Amino acid sequence: MNNLLSVAILAGCFFASNQQQTLGPFTPVTEGPVSSSCWTQWFDRGDPSGSGDWETLRTLRIANPGKICPNPLGIEVRTLTGLTVAQTGDVIYRSDATTGFVCRNRDQRGRRRRCNDYRVRFSCHPRFCGVQVCWTDWFDRDDPSGTGDWEILFHLRKENPGKLCPTPVGIEAQTLTGLSVAAAGDVIYSSDTTTGFACRNRDQRGRRNCNDYRVRFSCRPPFCDGKVCWTNWYDRDNPSGTGDWELLVNLRDKNPGQICSNPLHIEAVTTDTNTPAIATGDAIYVYNQTQGFACRNRDQKSHPCRDYKVRFGCPCRNEA
């Protein structure tokens, strides 16, 4: 099967009840409680015409990015006509929320020796369903003129401090002309909220390069609510030693109670001209709202680091 990703990220789930409106009662195979869970849509990517019906979680994730929660609680399996596994009498090779579902033709008894055609769905924690999210700006830091188009989250964070939430919920990728990955037809190397997005030229057929992509990420509140309050500016170090180290742990120690526990943003500028750190030409070692800011003199080509000051964006406290 061609591993082409259609990267549209947050799928709608619906909350489960104990009775199904169309298929009747069932007994799901679960690895945890499902009474307060929600269910994904039904998935049917395979059929038993080959070696069997393989609805594995790994391949379902690739074909349906963002539509299955990271750690499913349970799995439900039905034939396309609505029968349970028990009603079919098929011998099932695998059915769990970690691997997915597999029915192998060679395991079946009798003359038919063939599995039924199945569809599956997964139960997820309620927080996966109906969560309100917001989307970041579009980012396009690379193009496919080299080895491919690499929109890696680590580099995007470094070049766009404070513009990406600490733990993105989803990722969306499209070409600069607005085509989805599926419409573009490229073979995608990676597309997830941990690594980011990568399309390698060597994976494409017909000796052509990847398209040029841009990406954006979805985030949960409070990153989304737009209510950000900024701390004072902090300048605890200067580059006279090994560099300028404005690390969050040290700033907290020196300024107790002044910086929120989970900053949403960070901003760093020079102390003399208020030039943004990304515009100075310095090679920045650390620049994120989790660790703070650091510029090492040894990373610079011909001069020490500039002297920087930093501030942090925090959720605004509710006013009485």
C-alpha positions as CSV (number, residue, x, y, z in Angstrom):
1,M,0.0,0.0,0.0
2,N,1.3,3.4,-0.8
3,N,2.1,5.2,2.4
4,L,0.7,8.6,1.5
5,L,-0.3,10.8,4.3
6,S,-3.4,13.0,4.3
7,V,-2.4,15.4,7.0
8,A,-5.5,17.0,8.4
9,I,-5.3,16.6,12.1
10,L,-8.0,16.7,14.6
11,A,-10.8,14.2,14.1
12,G,-14.2,14.5,15.7
13,C,-15.0,11.8,18.2
14,F,-18.4,11.2,19.9
15,F,-19.0,10.2,23.4
16,A,-19.8,6.5,23.9
17,S,-22.9,5.2,25.7
18,N,-23.6,1.7,26.8
19,Q,-25.9,1.1,23.8
20,Q,-25.1,1.5,20.1
21,Q,-27.9,3.1,18.1
22,T,-27.4,1.0,14.9
23,L,-25.4,-2.1,15.7
24,G,-26.9,-3.3,18.9
25,P,-25.1,-4.4,22.1
26,F,-21.5,-5.5,22.0
27,T,-18.7,-6.6,24.2
28,P,-15.6,-4.6,23.2
29,V,-12.1,-6.0,23.8
30,T,-10.5,-3.4,26.1
31,E,-7.4,-2.7,28.1
32,G,-9.0,-0.2,30.4
33,P,-12.4,1.3,31.4
34,V,-14.4,2.7,28.6
35,S,-17.6,3.9,30.3
36,S,-16.4,7.5,30.3
37,S,-14.5,7.3,27.0
38,C,-15.2,8.5,23.5
39,W,-15.0,6.5,20.3
40,T,-13.2,7.2,17.0
41,Q,-14.8,6.8,13.7
42,W,-14.8,3.3,12.1
43,F,-11.7,2.3,10.1
44,D,-11.5,-0.3,7.3
45,R,-8.2,-0.2,5.4
46,G,-7.8,-3.9,4.6
47,D,-9.9,-6.9,3.3
48,P,-9.3,-10.6,3.4
49,S,-8.5,-11.0,-0.3
50,G,-4.9,-11.6,0.5
51,S,-3.5,-13.2,3.6
52,G,-6.3,-11.9,5.8
53,D,-7.8,-8.7,7.2
54,W,-5.1,-6.5,8.7
55,E,-6.4,-3.5,10.6
56,T,-3.2,-2.8,12.5
57,L,-3.0,0.4,14.6
58,R,0.3,1.4,13.0
59,T,-1.0,1.4,9.5
60,L,-4.3,3.0,10.5
61,R,-2.4,5.9,12.1
62,I,-0.4,6.4,8.9
63,A,-3.5,6.4,6.8
64,N,-5.5,8.6,9.2
65,P,-3.1,11.0,10.9
66,G,-4.5,12.6,14.1
67,K,-7.7,10.6,14.1
68,I,-6.6,8.0,16.7
69,C,-5.5,9.0,20.2
70,P,-1.9,8.2,21.3
71,N,-3.0,5.6,23.9
72,P,-6.3,3.9,23.0
73,L,-8.3,2.5,25.9
74,G,-10.1,-0.2,24.0
75,I,-11.0,-1.6,20.5
76,E,-14.3,-2.7,19.0
77,V,-14.4,-4.9,15.9
78,R,-17.4,-5.6,13.6
79,T,-17.8,-7.0,10.2
80,L,-19.0,-4.7,7.5
81,T,-22.5,-6.2,7.9
82,G,-22.5,-5.4,11.7
83,L,-21.7,-8.9,13.1
84,T,-19.5,-9.3,16.2
85,V,-16.4,-11.5,16.0
86,A,-18.1,-14.1,18.2
87,Q,-21.1,-14.2,15.8
88,T,-18.8,-14.9,12.8
89,G,-16.9,-17.8,14.4
90,D,-13.6,-16.5,12.9
91,V,-10.4,-17.4,14.6
92,I,-8.7,-14.0,15.5
93,Y,-5.0,-13.7,15.5
94,R,-4.8,-10.3,17.3
95,S,-7.3,-7.8,18.8
96,D,-6.1,-5.3,21.3
97,A,-5.7,-1.5,21.7
98,T,-1.9,-1.7,21.3
99,T,-1.6,-3.6,18.0
100,G,-5.0,-3.3,16.5
101,F,-6.8,-6.2,14.8
102,V,-5.6,-9.1,12.6
103,C,-7.5,-12.0,11.2
104,R,-5.4,-14.5,9.2
105,N,-7.0,-16.6,6.5
106,R,-4.6,-19.5,7.3
107,D,-6.1,-19.8,10.9
108,Q,-9.7,-20.4,9.7
109,R,-11.2,-23.8,9.8
110,G,-13.4,-25.6,7.3
111,R,-13.6,-25.2,3.5
112,R,-14.1,-21.5,3.5
113,R,-10.7,-20.8,5.0
114,R,-11.2,-17.0,4.7
115,C,-11.8,-14.3,7.3
116,N,-14.8,-11.9,7.1
117,D,-14.1,-8.3,6.2
118,Y,-13.9,-6.3,9.4
119,R,-13.8,-2.6,10.5
120,V,-12.5,-1.3,13.8
121,R,-12.7,1.7,16.0
122,F,-10.9,2.7,19.2
123,S,-12.0,4.2,22.5
124,C,-10.1,7.2,23.8
125,H,-9.9,9.2,27.0
126,P,-12.5,12.0,27.0
127,R,-9.8,14.7,26.8
128,F,-9.0,13.5,23.2
129,C,-12.6,14.3,22.2
130,G,-14.2,17.7,21.8
131,V,-11.1,19.5,23.0
132,Q,-11.0,23.2,22.0
133,V,-7.8,23.9,20.2
134,C,-6.2,26.8,18.3
135,W,-3.8,26.7,15.4
136,T,-0.4,28.4,15.2
137,D,0.8,30.4,12.3
138,W,2.0,28.6,9.2
139,F,5.8,27.9,9.3
140,D,8.0,27.3,6.2
141,R,11.6,27.2,7.2
142,D,12.9,24.9,4.5
143,D,12.5,24.0,0.8
144,P,13.2,20.8,-1.1
145,S,16.3,22.2,-3.0
146,G,18.6,20.1,-0.8
147,T,17.8,16.6,0.5
148,G,14.1,17.4,0.9
149,D,11.8,19.7,2.9
150,W,12.5,19.5,6.6
151,E,10.1,21.3,8.9
152,I,11.4,19.8,12.1
153,L,9.8,20.9,15.3
154,F,13.1,21.4,17.1
155,H,14.3,23.9,14.5
156,L,10.9,25.6,14.2
157,R,10.9,26.2,18.0
158,K,14.4,27.7,17.9
159,E,13.6,30.0,15.0
160,N,10.1,31.0,16.4
161,P,10.4,31.2,20.1
162,G,7.1,31.4,21.9
163,K,5.1,30.7,18.8
164,L,4.6,27.0,19.4
165,C,3.0,25.4,22.5
166,P,5.0,23.0,24.6
167,T,2.9,20.0,23.6
168,P,1.1,20.3,20.3
169,V,-2.1,18.3,19.8
170,G,-2.0,18.1,16.1
171,I,0.0,19.0,12.9
172,E,-1.2,20.0,9.5
173,A,0.9,20.2,6.4
174,Q,0.2,21.6,3.0
175,T,2.1,22.8,0.0
176,L,2.7,26.5,-0.5
177,T,-0.1,26.4,-3.1
178,G,-2.5,25.0,-0.6
179,L,-2.6,21.3,-1.6
180,S,-2.9,18.6,1.1
181,V,-0.2,16.0,1.3
182,A,-2.6,13.4,-0.3
183,A,-3.4,15.8,-3.2
184,A,0.3,16.5,-3.7
185,G,1.1,12.8,-4.0
186,D,4.4,12.9,-2.2
187,V,5.8,10.0,0.0
188,I,6.2,11.5,3.4
189,Y,9.0,10.5,5.7
190,S,7.5,11.8,9.0
191,S,4.6,13.9,10.1
192,D,3.8,14.0,13.8
193,T,3.6,16.4,16.8
194,T,6.9,15.1,18.3
195,T,9.2,15.4,15.3
196,G,7.4,17.7,12.9
197,F,7.3,17.2,9.2
198,A,9.9,15.8,6.7
199,C,9.7,14.9,3.0
200,R,12.8,13.3,1.5
201,N,13.6,13.7,-2.1
202,R,15.1,10.2,-2.3
203,D,11.7,8.7,-1.4
204,Q,9.9,10.2,-4.3
205,R,9.2,8.3,-7.5
206,G,10.3,9.4,-11.0
207,R,13.4,11.3,-9.8
208,R,11.5,14.3,-8.7
209,N,11.8,16.4,-5.6
210,C,9.3,16.9,-2.9
211,N,6.9,19.8,-3.1
212,D,7.6,22.8,-0.9
213,Y,5.5,22.5,2.3
214,R,4.4,24.7,5.2
215,V,3.2,23.4,8.6
216,R,1.2,24.5,11.5
217,F,0.4,23.0,14.9
218,S,-2.8,22.8,17.0
219,C,-2.5,23.7,20.7
220,R,-4.7,23.5,23.8
221,P,-5.7,26.3,26.2
222,P,-4.3,28.3,27.8
223,F,-2.0,28.7,24.8
224,C,-5.0,29.5,22.7
225,D,-7.0,32.0,24.8
226,G,-4.9,35.0,23.7
227,K,-4.7,36.3,27.3
228,V,-0.9,36.6,27.9
229,C,0.7,38.7,30.6
230,W,4.4,39.4,30.4
231,T,6.8,39.4,33.3
232,N,9.5,42.0,33.9
233,W,12.7,41.9,31.9
234,Y,15.4,39.8,33.5
235,D,19.2,40.2,32.9
236,R,21.1,38.1,35.5
237,D,24.2,37.3,33.4
238,N,26.5,38.9,30.8
239,P,28.8,37.3,28.2
240,S,32.1,38.1,30.0
241,G,32.5,34.5,31.0
242,T,31.4,31.5,28.8
243,G,28.4,33.3,27.4
244,D,25.1,34.9,28.5
245,W,23.0,32.4,30.5
246,E,19.5,33.5,31.3
247,L,18.2,30.1,32.3
248,L,14.7,29.8,33.8
249,V,15.8,27.8,36.8
250,N,18.4,30.5,37.8
251,L,15.9,33.3,37.1
252,R,13.3,31.6,39.3
253,D,15.9,31.3,42.2
254,K,16.8,34.9,41.9
255,N,13.3,36.2,41.4
256,P,11.0,34.0,43.5
257,G,7.3,34.1,42.7
258,Q,7.7,36.4,39.8
259,I,7.6,33.8,36.9
260,C,4.7,31.5,36.4
261,S,5.1,27.8,36.7
262,N,4.4,27.1,33.0
263,P,5.4,30.0,30.8
264,L,3.7,30.1,27.4
265,H,6.2,32.4,25.6
266,I,9.7,33.8,25.9
267,E,11.2,36.9,24.4
268,A,14.9,37.8,24.3
269,V,16.4,41.1,23.1
270,T,19.8,42.8,23.5
271,T,20.1,45.0,26.6
272,D,21.5,48.0,24.7
273,T,19.4,48.3,21.5
274,N,16.5,45.9,22.2
275,T,17.3,43.9,19.1
276,P,15.5,40.6,19.0
277,A,17.9,37.7,19.6
278,I,17.1,36.0,16.2
279,A,18.1,39.2,14.4
280,T,21.6,39.7,16.0
281,G,23.3,37.0,14.0
282,D,24.5,35.2,17.2
283,A,24.3,31.4,17.3
284,I,21.8,30.8,20.1
285,Y,22.3,27.6,22.2
286,V,19.0,27.6,24.1
287,Y,15.9,29.6,23.4
288,N,12.5,28.3,24.7
289,Q,10.0,28.9,27.4
290,T,10.8,25.7,29.2
291,Q,14.5,26.2,29.8
292,G,15.1,29.9,29.1
293,F,17.8,31.4,27.0
294,A,21.6,30.8,26.6
295,C,24.2,32.1,24.2
296,R,27.6,30.4,24.3
297,N,30.7,32.4,23.3
298,R,32.3,29.3,21.8
299,D,29.5,28.9,19.3
300,Q,30.2,32.4,17.8
301,K,32.6,32.8,14.8
302,S,34.5,36.0,15.5
303,H,33.0,37.7,18.6
304,P,31.4,37.0,22.0
305,C,27.7,36.9,22.5
306,R,25.7,40.1,22.8
307,D,24.3,40.9,26.3
308,Y,20.7,39.8,26.4
309,K,17.6,40.3,28.6
310,V,14.6,38.0,28.7
311,R,11.0,38.0,29.7
312,F,8.3,35.4,29.8
313,G,4.6,35.3,28.7
314,C,2.3,33.8,31.3
315,P,-1.5,33.1,31.5
316,C,-3.1,36.2,33.0
317,R,-4.4,35.7,36.5
318,N,-8.2,36.0,36.9
319,E,-9.1,39.3,38.3
320,A,-11.5,39.4,41.2
